[in-house]
Amino acid sequence: WLSIDGQKLSTETTNKTELSIAMQDYFSGCESCRSNIKNINSNKNWVCATETASWNSKTGSKSQSSFSVYEFENGLIKRVYYFPSEEVK
């Protein structure tokens, strides 16, 4: 899982186990957190999507969208690229 922010590329996880743990931690730590995927485009080894995360905070409902690119190899996720999120209004 790689996060891309301007000229900075950060490695968030490096393997299947780390990615699975990160997602489990994220969703188990926030009961109201949800993720919706739309605008899906794909070809043989790539899937691009807009992902919108939403949750309840002390000040009300919040949501943000980000662009993601999934790279596949032999039917399995090889890499996930996340671009900066933007607040949804």
N, CA, C and O atoms as CSV, one atom per row, in Angstrom:
chain,resi,resn,atom,element,x,y,z
A,1,TRP,N,N,0.869,-1.158,0.000
A,1,TRP,CA,C,0.000,0.000,0.000
A,1,TRP,C,C,0.903,1.204,0.000
A,1,TRP,O,O,1.662,1.424,0.944
A,2,LEU,N,N,0.822,1.980,-1.055
A,2,LEU,CA,C,1.655,3.160,-1.224
A,2,LEU,C,C,0.770,4.396,-1.244
A,2,LEU,O,O,-0.233,4.432,-1.957
A,3,SER,N,N,1.129,5.397,-0.473
A,3,SER,CA,C,0.415,6.666,-0.471
A,3,SER,C,C,1.218,7.669,-1.271
A,3,SER,O,O,2.421,7.830,-1.062
A,4,ILE,N,N,0.544,8.341,-2.186
A,4,ILE,CA,C,1.193,9.322,-3.044
A,4,ILE,C,C,0.616,10.686,-2.710
A,4,ILE,O,O,-0.594,10.889,-2.809
A,5,ASP,N,N,1.462,11.616,-2.317
A,5,ASP,CA,C,1.035,12.957,-1.952
A,5,ASP,C,C,2.018,13.951,-2.554
A,5,ASP,O,O,3.091,14.190,-2.000
A,6,GLY,N,N,1.643,14.531,-3.694
A,6,GLY,CA,C,2.543,15.448,-4.375
A,6,GLY,C,C,3.785,14.707,-4.840
A,6,GLY,O,O,3.691,13.755,-5.615
A,7,GLN,N,N,4.939,15.138,-4.371
A,7,GLN,CA,C,6.193,14.496,-4.752
A,7,GLN,C,C,6.633,13.449,-3.733
A,7,GLN,O,O,7.727,12.898,-3.854
A,8,LYS,N,N,5.803,13.166,-2.736
A,8,LYS,CA,C,6.160,12.226,-1.682
A,8,LYS,C,C,5.441,10.890,-1.884
A,8,LYS,O,O,4.231,10.856,-2.108
A,9,LEU,N,N,6.184,9.807,-1.803
A,9,LEU,CA,C,5.652,8.457,-1.885
A,9,LEU,C,C,5.980,7.755,-0.583
A,9,LEU,O,O,7.150,7.617,-0.225
A,10,SER,N,N,4.939,7.303,0.139
A,10,SER,CA,C,5.133,6.642,1.431
A,10,SER,C,C,4.653,5.201,1.343
A,10,SER,O,O,3.599,4.919,0.772
A,11,THR,N,N,5.434,4.296,1.912
A,11,THR,CA,C,5.034,2.900,1.983
A,11,THR,C,C,4.277,2.696,3.284
A,11,THR,O,O,4.841,2.850,4.367
A,12,GLU,N,N,2.988,2.345,3.178
A,12,GLU,CA,C,2.145,2.137,4.357
A,12,GLU,C,C,2.224,0.691,4.824
A,12,GLU,O,O,2.312,0.430,6.023
A,13,THR,N,N,2.194,-0.251,3.883
A,13,THR,CA,C,2.341,-1.672,4.187
A,13,THR,C,C,3.183,-2.303,3.081
A,13,THR,O,O,3.262,-1.776,1.972
A,14,THR,N,N,3.810,-3.438,3.395
A,14,THR,CA,C,4.697,-4.056,2.407
A,14,THR,C,C,4.299,-5.467,2.001
A,14,THR,O,O,4.949,-6.071,1.147
A,15,ASN,N,N,3.230,-6.004,2.607
A,15,ASN,CA,C,2.815,-7.351,2.228
A,15,ASN,C,C,1.344,-7.571,2.569
A,15,ASN,O,O,0.691,-6.714,3.165
A,16,LYS,N,N,0.843,-8.731,2.181
A,16,LYS,CA,C,-0.563,-9.073,2.371
A,16,LYS,C,C,-0.977,-9.013,3.839
A,16,LYS,O,O,-2.036,-8.476,4.164
A,17,THR,N,N,-0.154,-9.559,4.716
A,17,THR,CA,C,-0.479,-9.590,6.142
A,17,THR,C,C,-0.584,-8.188,6.705
A,17,THR,O,O,-1.539,-7.882,7.418
A,18,GLU,N,N,0.376,-7.329,6.402
A,18,GLU,CA,C,0.356,-5.944,6.895
A,18,GLU,C,C,-0.872,-5.196,6.379
A,18,GLU,O,O,-1.500,-4.449,7.129
A,19,LEU,N,N,-1.217,-5.392,5.105
A,19,LEU,CA,C,-2.387,-4.716,4.535
A,19,LEU,C,C,-3.660,-5.195,5.221
A,19,LEU,O,O,-4.528,-4.390,5.558
A,20,SER,N,N,-3.768,-6.486,5.425
A,20,SER,CA,C,-4.941,-7.047,6.097
A,20,SER,C,C,-5.076,-6.508,7.525
A,20,SER,O,O,-6.169,-6.129,7.945
A,21,ILE,N,N,-3.981,-6.476,8.258
A,21,ILE,CA,C,-3.997,-5.960,9.634
A,21,ILE,C,C,-4.370,-4.484,9.651
A,21,ILE,O,O,-5.162,-4.053,10.490
A,22,ALA,N,N,-3.807,-3.709,8.733
A,22,ALA,CA,C,-4.099,-2.273,8.677
A,22,ALA,C,C,-5.587,-2.018,8.432
A,22,ALA,O,O,-6.184,-1.149,9.069
A,23,MET,N,N,-6.181,-2.770,7.514
A,23,MET,CA,C,-7.603,-2.590,7.215
A,23,MET,C,C,-8.476,-3.066,8.374
A,23,MET,O,O,-9.480,-2.429,8.694
A,24,GLN,N,N,-8.105,-4.174,9.000
A,24,GLN,CA,C,-8.857,-4.659,10.162
A,24,GLN,C,C,-8.788,-3.652,11.304
A,24,GLN,O,O,-9.799,-3.374,11.949
A,25,ASP,N,N,-7.604,-3.105,11.557
A,25,ASP,CA,C,-7.440,-2.102,12.613
A,25,ASP,C,C,-8.262,-0.855,12.323
A,25,ASP,O,O,-8.900,-0.302,13.219
A,26,TYR,N,N,-8.245,-0.417,11.072
A,26,TYR,CA,C,-8.987,0.779,10.675
A,26,TYR,C,C,-10.480,0.598,10.941
A,26,TYR,O,O,-11.102,1.434,11.598
A,27,PHE,N,N,-11.054,-0.492,10.431
A,27,PHE,CA,C,-12.492,-0.678,10.554
A,27,PHE,C,C,-12.913,-1.088,11.960
A,27,PHE,O,O,-14.008,-0.726,12.390
A,28,SER,N,N,-12.088,-1.828,12.689
A,28,SER,CA,C,-12.474,-2.200,14.060
A,28,SER,C,C,-12.324,-1.025,15.018
A,28,SER,O,O,-12.946,-1.013,16.080
A,29,GLY,N,N,-11.509,-0.036,14.658
A,29,GLY,CA,C,-11.310,1.130,15.508
A,29,GLY,C,C,-12.341,2.219,15.288
A,29,GLY,O,O,-12.309,3.248,15.962
A,30,CYS,N,N,-13.248,2.005,14.358
A,30,CYS,CA,C,-14.242,3.034,14.026
A,30,CYS,C,C,-15.510,2.347,13.550
A,30,CYS,O,O,-15.636,2.007,12.374
A,31,GLU,N,N,-16.448,2.145,14.464
A,31,GLU,CA,C,-17.679,1.436,14.128
A,31,GLU,C,C,-18.497,2.118,13.035
A,31,GLU,O,O,-19.196,1.448,12.275
A,32,SER,N,N,-18.414,3.429,12.953
A,32,SER,CA,C,-19.216,4.146,11.961
A,32,SER,C,C,-18.507,4.282,10.615
A,32,SER,O,O,-19.109,4.770,9.659
A,33,CYS,N,N,-17.265,3.871,10.515
A,33,CYS,CA,C,-16.499,4.012,9.265
A,33,CYS,C,C,-17.051,3.115,8.168
A,33,CYS,O,O,-17.320,1.932,8.379
A,34,ARG,N,N,-17.211,3.701,7.009
A,34,ARG,CA,C,-17.683,2.985,5.830
A,34,ARG,C,C,-16.849,3.431,4.639
A,34,ARG,O,O,-16.298,4.532,4.629
A,35,SER,N,N,-16.765,2.574,3.648
A,35,SER,CA,C,-16.047,2.908,2.424
A,35,SER,C,C,-16.890,2.477,1.237
A,35,SER,O,O,-17.351,1.337,1.174
A,36,ASN,N,N,-17.088,3.388,0.300
A,36,ASN,CA,C,-17.834,3.109,-0.924
A,36,ASN,C,C,-16.923,3.335,-2.118
A,36,ASN,O,O,-16.099,4.249,-2.125
A,37,ILE,N,N,-17.081,2.501,-3.112
A,37,ILE,CA,C,-16.255,2.602,-4.318
A,37,ILE,C,C,-17.162,2.947,-5.495
A,37,ILE,O,O,-18.243,2.378,-5.647
A,38,LYS,N,N,-16.707,3.894,-6.330
A,38,LYS,CA,C,-17.452,4.260,-7.537
A,38,LYS,C,C,-16.456,4.626,-8.633
A,38,LYS,O,O,-15.246,4.647,-8.406
A,39,ASN,N,N,-16.969,4.908,-9.794
A,39,ASN,CA,C,-16.141,5.292,-10.946
A,39,ASN,C,C,-15.031,4.280,-11.195
A,39,ASN,O,O,-13.858,4.648,-11.269
A,40,ILE,N,N,-15.387,3.039,-11.322
A,40,ILE,CA,C,-14.401,1.977,-11.499
A,40,ILE,C,C,-14.028,1.832,-12.973
A,40,ILE,O,O,-14.894,1.755,-13.844
A,41,ASN,N,N,-12.738,1.796,-13.228
A,41,ASN,CA,C,-12.201,1.538,-14.562
A,41,ASN,C,C,-11.160,0.449,-14.424
A,41,ASN,O,O,-10.441,0.395,-13.426
A,42,SER,N,N,-11.074,-0.416,-15.416
A,42,SER,CA,C,-10.099,-1.495,-15.300
A,42,SER,C,C,-9.589,-1.936,-16.655
A,42,SER,O,O,-10.202,-1.690,-17.694
A,43,ASN,N,N,-8.452,-2.593,-16.605
A,43,ASN,CA,C,-7.942,-3.338,-17.739
A,43,ASN,C,C,-7.355,-4.624,-17.175
A,43,ASN,O,O,-7.680,-4.989,-16.045
A,44,LYS,N,N,-6.530,-5.300,-17.893
A,44,LYS,CA,C,-6.062,-6.630,-17.487
A,44,LYS,C,C,-5.459,-6.669,-16.082
A,44,LYS,O,O,-5.807,-7.553,-15.299
A,45,ASN,N,N,-4.579,-5.749,-15.746
A,45,ASN,CA,C,-3.849,-5.802,-14.476
A,45,ASN,C,C,-4.095,-4.619,-13.548
A,45,ASN,O,O,-3.457,-4.520,-12.500
A,46,TRP,N,N,-4.998,-3.731,-13.909
A,46,TRP,CA,C,-5.189,-2.515,-13.125
A,46,TRP,C,C,-6.663,-2.228,-12.899
A,46,TRP,O,O,-7.488,-2.443,-13.788
A,47,VAL,N,N,-6.994,-1.741,-11.702
A,47,VAL,CA,C,-8.336,-1.244,-11.401
A,47,VAL,C,C,-8.163,0.123,-10.744
A,47,VAL,O,O,-7.434,0.265,-9.762
A,48,CYS,N,N,-8.844,1.127,-11.302
A,48,CYS,CA,C,-8.820,2.483,-10.749
A,48,CYS,C,C,-10.211,2.794,-10.206
A,48,CYS,O,O,-11.216,2.412,-10.806
A,49,ALA,N,N,-10.268,3.483,-9.079
A,49,ALA,CA,C,-11.566,3.787,-8.485
A,49,ALA,C,C,-11.491,5.048,-7.634
A,49,ALA,O,O,-10.426,5.444,-7.161
A,50,THR,N,N,-12.654,5.663,-7.454
A,50,THR,CA,C,-12.809,6.726,-6.470
A,50,THR,C,C,-13.396,6.072,-5.230
A,50,THR,O,O,-14.451,5.442,-5.298
A,51,GLU,N,N,-12.726,6.218,-4.113
A,51,GLU,CA,C,-13.202,5.641,-2.861
A,51,GLU,C,C,-13.630,6.766,-1.930
A,51,GLU,O,O,-12.884,7.721,-1.712
A,52,THR,N,N,-14.825,6.648,-1.388
A,52,THR,CA,C,-15.316,7.640,-0.446
A,52,THR,C,C,-15.474,6.992,0.924
A,52,THR,O,O,-16.243,6.047,1.098
A,53,ALA,N,N,-14.737,7.514,1.879
A,53,ALA,CA,C,-14.824,7.052,3.270
A,53,ALA,C,C,-15.751,7.995,4.023
A,53,ALA,O,O,-15.712,9.210,3.827
A,54,SER,N,N,-16.581,7.425,4.884
A,54,SER,CA,C,-17.473,8.250,5.704
A,54,SER,C,C,-17.468,7.716,7.127
A,54,SER,O,O,-17.232,6.531,7.361
A,55,TRP,N,N,-17.737,8.625,8.086
A,55,TRP,CA,C,-17.745,8.263,9.498
A,55,TRP,C,C,-18.451,9.354,10.284
A,55,TRP,O,O,-18.665,10.462,9.792
A,56,ASN,N,N,-18.804,9.019,11.502
A,56,ASN,CA,C,-19.410,9.986,12.414
A,56,ASN,C,C,-18.346,10.497,13.367
A,56,ASN,O,O,-17.580,9.720,13.936
A,57,SER,N,N,-18.305,11.809,13.535
A,57,SER,CA,C,-17.369,12.417,14.478
A,57,SER,C,C,-18.156,13.170,15.543
A,57,SER,O,O,-19.383,13.241,15.479
A,58,LYS,N,N,-17.461,13.722,16.508
A,58,LYS,CA,C,-18.119,14.493,17.567
A,58,LYS,C,C,-18.845,15.712,17.012
A,58,LYS,O,O,-19.791,16.208,17.624
A,59,THR,N,N,-18.399,16.198,15.843
A,59,THR,CA,C,-19.016,17.380,15.243
A,59,THR,C,C,-19.996,17.038,14.128
A,59,THR,O,O,-20.508,17.934,13.457
A,60,GLY,N,N,-20.261,15.741,13.923
A,60,GLY,CA,C,-21.222,15.325,12.896
A,60,GLY,C,C,-20.614,14.377,11.880
A,60,GLY,O,O,-19.494,13.892,12.044
A,61,SER,N,N,-21.379,14.123,10.824
A,61,SER,CA,C,-20.937,13.207,9.774
A,61,SER,C,C,-19.803,13.829,8.963
A,61,SER,O,O,-19.817,15.024,8.667
A,62,LYS,N,N,-18.827,13.004,8.614
A,62,LYS,CA,C,-17.684,13.437,7.807
A,62,LYS,C,C,-17.514,12.466,6.655
A,62,LYS,O,O,-17.917,11.306,6.748
A,63,SER,N,N,-16.920,12.936,5.574
A,63,SER,CA,C,-16.563,12.041,4.481
A,63,SER,C,C,-15.448,12.658,3.664
A,63,SER,O,O,-15.277,13.877,3.622
A,64,GLN,N,N,-14.697,11.790,3.019
A,64,GLN,CA,C,-13.622,12.239,2.147
A,64,GLN,C,C,-13.458,11.227,1.024
A,64,GLN,O,O,-13.730,10.038,1.195
A,65,SER,N,N,-13.009,11.717,-0.132
A,65,SER,CA,C,-12.798,10.846,-1.276
A,65,SER,C,C,-11.336,10.849,-1.666
A,65,SER,O,O,-10.622,11.838,-1.496
A,66,SER,N,N,-10.916,9.721,-2.190
A,66,SER,CA,C,-9.553,9.618,-2.704
A,66,SER,C,C,-9.579,8.741,-3.941
A,66,SER,O,O,-10.526,7.988,-4.170
A,67,PHE,N,N,-8.550,8.848,-4.714
A,67,PHE,CA,C,-8.403,8.063,-5.924
A,67,PHE,C,C,-7.456,6.918,-5.611
A,67,PHE,O,O,-6.405,7.131,-5.007
A,68,SER,N,N,-7.811,5.719,-6.011
A,68,SER,CA,C,-6.960,4.561,-5.749
A,68,SER,C,C,-6.730,3.779,-7.032
A,68,SER,O,O,-7.567,3.758,-7.934
A,69,VAL,N,N,-5.577,3.142,-7.085
A,69,VAL,CA,C,-5.217,2.283,-8.215
A,69,VAL,C,C,-4.735,0.963,-7.637
A,69,VAL,O,O,-3.796,0.922,-6.842
A,70,TYR,N,N,-5.391,-0.112,-8.048
A,70,TYR,CA,C,-5.006,-1.452,-7.609
A,70,TYR,C,C,-4.284,-2.136,-8.763
A,70,TYR,O,O,-4.782,-2.160,-9.889
A,71,GLU,N,N,-3.119,-2.686,-8.482
A,71,GLU,CA,C,-2.357,-3.436,-9.468
A,71,GLU,C,C,-2.465,-4.923,-9.115
A,71,GLU,O,O,-2.243,-5.309,-7.968
A,72,PHE,N,N,-2.805,-5.748,-10.099
A,72,PHE,CA,C,-2.986,-7.179,-9.869
A,72,PHE,C,C,-1.931,-7.998,-10.604
A,72,PHE,O,O,-1.426,-7.603,-11.654
A,73,GLU,N,N,-1.620,-9.136,-10.026
A,73,GLU,CA,C,-0.729,-10.098,-10.664
A,73,GLU,C,C,-1.239,-11.499,-10.314
A,73,GLU,O,O,-1.396,-11.823,-9.137
A,74,ASN,N,N,-1.492,-12.312,-11.307
A,74,ASN,CA,C,-2.026,-13.666,-11.100
A,74,ASN,C,C,-3.305,-13.662,-10.264
A,74,ASN,O,O,-3.514,-14.544,-9.431
A,75,GLY,N,N,-4.166,-12.655,-10.495
A,75,GLY,CA,C,-5.440,-12.586,-9.803
A,75,GLY,C,C,-5.388,-12.076,-8.377
A,75,GLY,O,O,-6.412,-12.051,-7.695
A,76,LEU,N,N,-4.214,-11.669,-7.913
A,76,LEU,CA,C,-4.056,-11.168,-6.546
A,76,LEU,C,C,-3.573,-9.719,-6.567
A,76,LEU,O,O,-2.918,-9.286,-7.515
A,77,ILE,N,N,-3.908,-8.971,-5.500
A,77,ILE,CA,C,-3.435,-7.594,-5.395
A,77,ILE,C,C,-1.916,-7.605,-5.234
A,77,ILE,O,O,-1.378,-8.255,-4.338
A,78,LYS,N,N,-1.241,-6.881,-6.110
A,78,LYS,CA,C,0.221,-6.746,-6.023
A,78,LYS,C,C,0.580,-5.455,-5.292
A,78,LYS,O,O,1.439,-5.451,-4.410
A,79,ARG,N,N,-0.082,-4.363,-5.663
A,79,ARG,CA,C,0.150,-3.064,-5.025
A,79,ARG,C,C,-1.150,-2.270,-5.016
A,79,ARG,O,O,-2.019,-2.465,-5.866
A,80,VAL,N,N,-1.267,-1.376,-4.047
A,80,VAL,CA,C,-2.370,-0.425,-3.988
A,80,VAL,C,C,-1.750,0.959,-3.865
A,80,VAL,O,O,-0.914,1.198,-2.994
A,81,TYR,N,N,-2.161,1.863,-4.736
A,81,TYR,CA,C,-1.682,3.245,-4.710
A,81,TYR,C,C,-2.841,4.133,-4.275
A,81,TYR,O,O,-3.912,4.090,-4.880
A,82,TYR,N,N,-2.641,4.931,-3.240
A,82,TYR,CA,C,-3.659,5.875,-2.783
A,82,TYR,C,C,-3.161,7.293,-2.987
A,82,TYR,O,O,-2.041,7.637,-2.611
A,83,PHE,N,N,-4.009,8.102,-3.586
A,83,PHE,CA,C,-3.692,9.499,-3.803
A,83,PHE,C,C,-4.401,10.325,-2.733
A,83,PHE,O,O,-5.330,9.828,-2.096
A,84,PRO,N,N,-3.990,11.568,-2.522
A,84,PRO,CA,C,-4.523,12.367,-1.406
A,84,PRO,C,C,-6.041,12.434,-1.388
A,84,PRO,O,O,-6.694,12.505,-2.429
A,85,SER,N,N,-6.579,12.409,-0.186
A,85,SER,CA,C,-8.031,12.497,-0.032
A,85,SER,C,C,-8.461,13.946,-0.004
A,85,SER,O,O,-7.691,14.845,0.333
A,86,GLU,N,N,-9.719,14.144,-0.371
A,86,GLU,CA,C,-10.333,15.475,-0.340
A,86,GLU,C,C,-11.630,15.382,0.427
A,86,GLU,O,O,-12.377,14.413,0.292
A,87,GLU,N,N,-11.895,16.393,1.234
A,87,GLU,CA,C,-13.140,16.415,2.005
A,87,GLU,C,C,-14.321,16.527,1.047
A,87,GLU,O,O,-14.292,17.299,0.089
A,88,VAL,N,N,-15.350,15.748,1.322
A,88,VAL,CA,C,-16.566,15.788,0.518
A,88,VAL,C,C,-17.557,16.688,1.236
A,88,VAL,O,O,-17.761,16.561,2.444
A,89,LYS,N,N,-18.168,17.595,0.493
A,89,LYS,CA,C,-19.139,18.519,1.096
A,89,LYS,C,C,-20.495,18.281,0.537
A,89,LYS,O,O,-21.448,18.960,0.920
